[in-house]
């Protein structure tokens, strides 16, 4: 598994964690803000693409 795949999986797991933590009501903009607060950088488009892939 490449570094890129590892980082993608890590980011996806953080997105799932934040989404479930906030009762599944946060959209991509708010999840992106939470990721930045926690020290992860991701563009809004990347977060929304991952959320669609994860069916959130």
Helices and strands as residue ranges (DSSP letters): H 3-21, H 28-37, H 44-53
